[in-house]
Amino acid sequence: MSDIKDHVVIAHQPVHHTRQKNDAEKVSALGGFLAGGLAACGAVTFTNPIELIKTRMQLQGELAKTASDAVKLYKNPFQAFVVIYRNEGIRGLQQGLFCGYYYQLGLNGCRIGLYEPSRYYITKYLSPSTFTEGAKIPQNLAINVFAGFVSGSAGAVLASPFFLIKTRMQSFSKATNLEAAHHVGQQTYYSNAWDGIAKIYKSEGVKGLYRGVDAAILRTGAGSAAQLPVYNLTKNFLLKHNYVEDHSLGLHFISSSMAGLGVAIVMNPWDVILTRVYNQKGNLYKGPIDCFQKTIRYEGFSALYKGFWAQLFRIGPHSILTLMFMEQCMKVMVKVEQRLGA
């Protein structure tokens, strides 16, 4: 994460290129991977229920030709929470949580841990005139976006099997009463993440575990390209105009909130596509582009923003918690690596 512990110079003072590196730039790639993954696991503990709600809202009415054909079991995130809790309890709302931990370790470990190394090499080779070995890496919006896409895509590939299984676990409803009889999406049952891995591998091989990975790259790359650059832009803007104090809770909260909004807007269409490609049992969709075209053809463009409010309610707190936890995880990781290196 860039600029997490950035020392910002007051506007009227000269800028020195020998400013101290922030914590994210001090840790190794492995340290960043662990810090990012652990921070995201802490966040998903609280946000998994809304992730489950988002998944189900994105699946309801799938490829329905008319509004009357679409079963609308979930009307909004709050009503969906009540329906799921009443029919499936708290365990139903936390379905797929441990699979979510594995996914977050892989995804955000790469997305956050590889972000600074990506910025380093991209800046070094694409903008050598601004690069000085050993000095703080300069901020460049285009490079930041590219680095976010690269690190996010790497995480998407690594964690894709767990997102596939998590999606299917979250879409599966264990409720048997009349009110919940209209399930959304195709129903696939796995007792846990490793049961899912075993069943998919047995029936489809390694290829089955990476079904929809191209959609995952599009979705995660888009979100990553927005999250960290928006976070840093907001943070630098607030500090430049002295709206909040550096290292303050308010600074990280506002910056994280804006990052969450940016991610929700950019990522939701690809998230809908990914959810549907992952949840299919057979070959309803040939790939993300086919899913994109069919979704618009049958349900209209607005279908790409199904579950948007649930997405926003999820990604906002998730971004805030992840980035705030990461501030602390990076501090700890810096101390750990300094001790190990001493």
Secondary structure, 3 states (H helix, E strand, C coil): CCCCCCCCCCCCCCCCCCCCCCHHHHCCHHHHHHHHHHHHHHHHHHHHHHHHHHHHHHHCCCCCCCHHHCCCCCCCHHHHHHHHHHHHHHHHHCCCHHHHHHHHHHHHHHHHHCHHHHHHHHHHHHCHHHCCCCCCCCCCHHHHHHHHHHHHHHHHHHHHHHHHHHHHHHHCCCCCCHHHCCCCCCCCCCCCHHHHHHHHHHHHHHHHHCCCHHHHHHHHHHHHHHHHHHHHHHHHHHHHCCCCCCCCHHHHHHHHHHHHHHHHHHHHHHHHHHHHHHHCCCCCCCCHHHHHHHHHHHHCHHHHHCCHHHHHHHHHHHHHHHHHHHHHHHHHHHHHHHHHHC
